[in-house]
Amino acid sequence: MRPPDREMVESTRLSVELGLSVALLVLAAIWAVEPAFIFGGGTSLDRLWIWAAIFVPGLLSLSLLARCVRYGWEGFRDLIGKPAYPGAASFSLNGIFITLVVGIVASYTLWWSLASLYVIIGLETGGVILGPVFAVILGTVLAAVVLARTALYRILTEEQQEWLQGPMAK
């Protein structure tokens, strides 16, 4: 069995990130429009929202954090003169800045998601409702970045896309 093609894996990752971003914006809209529905208590729908509010931002931040680590590794390899693979992303100041910002927000979002999961499952205390809310708020920032990236790559030409280096690059 041959390994999957790099292009296919990246295309799948972009599609999954886009789907998670849309789902996260829906979760944030539900929370913003009807907070009493979520905090009302006891129904299976508010429990479903809490689980989705833990896993959706966590998975999105994990995917983006993996992208940031990969870009950092490729940049390091490029810096020492041994590119990771032909066509690896080049090391640019824009890419470093975008990597740092996205990496920090993704780390913090993942931390809130994992802390919420630990409190709900590990401690068996029923959990703190604000943990998933913070994960959704920070995840919404990541979702906006992913959706902006998708929009920019559909609007801009190839020459205009050159300045968009970093983990958010296609």
WOZIMO-V813942 format. One record per residue. RES is the residue in one small letter. PHI is phi in radians with two decimals (none if undefined). PSI is psi in whole degrees, 0 to 359 (* if undefined). Layout:
RES/PHI/PSI  RES/PHI/PSI
//
This chain:
m/none/129  r/-1.55/152  p/-1.19/155  p/-1.16/151  d/-1.23/141  r/-1.05/321  e/-1.12/319  m/-1.16/319  v/-1.13/316  e/-1.14/320  s/-1.11/318  t/-1.14/318  r/-1.10/317  l/-1.10/319  s/-1.15/318  v/-1.14/317  e/-1.08/320  l/-1.15/317  g/-1.11/317  l/-1.12/323  s/-1.13/316  v/-1.14/316  a/-1.09/323  l/-1.19/321  l/-1.16/326  v/-1.15/317  l/-1.06/318  a/-1.17/323  a/-1.16/319  i/-1.08/317  w/-1.17/321  a/-1.27/323  v/-1.39/318  e/-2.36/72  p/-1.15/332  a/-1.17/332  f/-1.12/320  i/-1.43/316  f/-1.56/2  g/-1.07/322  g/1.87/137  g/1.38/344  t/-1.47/163  s/-1.28/336  l/-1.22/322  d/-1.27/330  r/-1.18/321  l/-1.10/319  w/-1.08/318  i/-1.11/316  w/-1.14/319  a/-1.15/323  a/-1.22/343  i/-1.55/313  f/-1.42/322  v/-1.13/308  p/-1.15/327  g/-1.12/316  l/-1.19/320  l/-1.12/315  s/-1.18/325  l/-1.12/318  s/-1.13/316  l/-1.23/325  l/-1.16/321  a/-1.11/322  r/-1.14/319  c/-1.13/318  v/-1.12/318  r/-1.10/318  y/-1.15/320  g/-1.09/319  w/-1.13/316  e/-1.10/321  g/-1.14/320  f/-1.11/315  r/-1.11/322  d/-1.17/323  l/-1.14/322  i/-1.52/0  g/1.59/12  k/-2.19/86  p/-0.98/144  a/-1.09/322  y/-2.83/162  p/-1.07/130  g/1.48/16  a/-1.15/154  a/-1.07/141  s/-1.45/160  f/-1.57/106  s/-2.18/160  l/-1.13/321  n/-1.03/315  g/-1.12/321  i/-1.13/315  f/-1.11/314  i/-1.11/320  t/-1.08/316  l/-1.12/314  v/-1.14/310  v/-1.13/320  g/-1.10/319  i/-1.17/313  v/-1.15/320  a/-1.15/321  s/-1.11/315  y/-1.14/319  t/-1.11/316  l/-1.11/322  w/-1.08/314  w/-1.10/320  s/-1.13/313  l/-1.19/322  a/-1.12/319  s/-1.13/318  l/-1.10/318  y/-1.12/317  v/-1.18/320  i/-1.28/317  i/-1.67/310  g/-1.18/317  l/-1.53/342  e/0.92/38  t/-1.76/1  g/1.70/340  g/1.57/165  v/-1.85/127  i/-1.24/337  l/-1.33/339  g/-1.03/307  p/-1.11/330  v/-1.16/316  f/-1.12/322  a/-1.10/321  v/-1.20/319  i/-1.11/311  l/-1.18/323  g/-1.14/331  t/-1.13/325  v/-1.09/315  l/-1.12/321  a/-1.10/320  a/-1.11/322  v/-1.15/317  v/-1.14/317  l/-1.19/324  a/-1.14/320  r/-1.06/315  t/-1.09/316  a/-1.13/317  l/-1.11/320  y/-1.25/340  r/-1.51/333  i/-1.56/315  l/-1.36/154  t/-1.46/174  e/-1.07/319  e/-1.18/324  q/-1.29/339  q/-1.40/350  e/-1.08/330  w/-1.38/349  l/-1.54/66  q/-1.54/169  g/1.92/193  p/-1.21/343  m/-1.59/359  a/-1.28/154  k/-1.15/*
//
